[in-house]
Amino acid sequence: DSRMDCDVLHHHHGINLVNVHDTSCFHHVATGEENVNLNDVLIHNGMDANTNRNKNIYKLNPRFWETRPFTREMIDWASGDVSKLMLVADQQRGDLNEENMQRALQLSQDFTTEVASKNVIILKCRIHLGRFIGTRGKNIRGLEKRTGTTIYKYSGGETFMVFYKDEKGLKAVRNRMQDL
C-alpha cells in the first residue's frame, strides 16, 4: 500500500499526495482482502506477477531500498512493478460500481494521509517476533485496529516504527511488545 511512501514524501520532502489510486485499497473494496501486496493484486486481476520481486531480501538487507546507486536487481524490481500499475488501475476502476469506486477512492485518500497525521516512535519488541506479528500478520493487524496505530517493521531485527495518535494507543502497543 501507499502509506509508507506517502509518509516519506510528507515528512522528508513536504509533499502531500492527492488523487492517489492505491491498488491495495481498490483490491480491499473489491474482495474484502486487506494487506495484500502488488503481486497478489496483479494475479487476482489476471496479470502476471512481477518475478523480479524478492520479499526475502529484507531478511538479508533490511535497508535494501537505501542502497545507492541502485543495483540492477532494484531497477528490475521497481520497473516490473511500475510497468503494470496503469493496467491494473484501469481494470480495477472498470470492475467497481460507482458506490464501491467512491469507497476505494476515499480509502486511497485516507491511506495517503494516515501516517502523516500521526506521531512516530521507534520501538524494540521484547517478545518472540512470531508471537507479536502472528500468522500472516494477524496479531499486528489486530493490534493496529484496536489501538488506532500503524506498525511497520523497521531496519530488521526486532525494531518497529509505530505511528500513533494518542498515548493510550501507544501504551497498548508498548505493553504488547513487552507482553505485559
C-alpha positions, -999 to 999 in steps of 0.1 A, spaced: 0 0 0 10 36 -3 12 46 34 50 44 38 57 61 5 33 89 15 50 91 49 85 96 34 73 121 9 54 141 36 80 140 64 112 143 44 101 164 14 69 182 25 50 166 -3 13 157 2 -2 134 -24 -38 138 -37 -59 118 -62 -40 85 -54 -52 52 -68 -39 28 -42 -42 -7 -58 -44 -24 -24 -73 -2 -14 -92 -9 -46 -85 -46 -41 -98 -44 -5 -130 -28 -16 -135 -54 -44 -126 -85 -24 -126 -77 13 -89 -89 15 -66 -65 34 -29 -60 34 -21 -77 1 10 -70 -20 11 -59 -56 18 -94 -69 -14 -106 -52 -34 -78 -68 -18 -85 -102 -26 -122 -100 -62 -115 -88 -67 -93 -119 -54 -120 -143 -19 -104 -148 15 -120 -145 32 -114 -111 64 -94 -111 90 -122 -109 117 -96 -100 102 -91 -65 121 -108 -37 104 -105 -4 132 -124 13 157 -97 5 146 -78 36 159 -106 58 193 -103 43 193 -65 39 165 -46 58 177 -13 42 176 -27 7 160 3 -9 185 27 8 213 12 -13 229 37 -38 235 36 -66 205 13 -74 215 -22 -83 202 -40 -114 180 -61 -91 164 -29 -76 158 -14 -111 143 -46 -124 120 -49 -93 108 -13 -94 103 -12 -132 85 -45 -130 60 -30 -105 56 3 -122 51 -12 -157 18 -28 -147 3 -2 -124 -18 17 -150 -31 -16 -164 -43 -29 -131 -57 5 -121 -77 7 -153 -91 -28 -147 -99 -21 -110 -118 11 -119 -137 -9 -146 -147 -36 -121 -163 -14 -94 -197 1 -94 -200 38 -85 -206 33 -48 -176 10 -44 -155 33 -66 -161 61 -42 -153 38 -12 -120 28 -29 -110 64 -37 -118 75 -1 -98 46 13 -69 55 -10 -70 91 1 -72 80 38 -40 59 32 -21 89 18 -28 110 50 -29 82 76 7 82 88 13 119 81 -13 127 107 3 106 134 33 108 157 60 82 152 83 64 175 108 35 171 103 6 195 120 -27 201 99 -57 205 109 -77 236 88 -108 229 92 -135 202 86 -118 168 64 -146 155 41 -142 185 40 -104 181 34 -104 143 12 -136 141 5 -158 112 4 -136 80 4 -105 103 -28 -113 120 -17 -102 155 -1 -70 144 -31 -60 122 -55 -67 151 -34 -46 174 -34 -18 149 -72 -19 147 -77 -20 184 -52 9 191 -56 31 160 -19 27 153 1 18 122 30 -5 128 59 -12 103 90 -33 107 120 -10 108 155 -18 98 154 -56 105 156 -73 138 130 -66 165 126 -29 157 93 -13 146 81 21 136 48 28 155 26 56 142 1 67 169 -24 94 175 -27 92 213 -8 79 243 -34 53 251 -28 35 217 10 39 221 9 24 256 -11 -6 244 15 -13 217 44 -9 241 27 -33 265 21 -59 238 57 -56 226 68 -64 262 40 -89 268 26 -70 298 
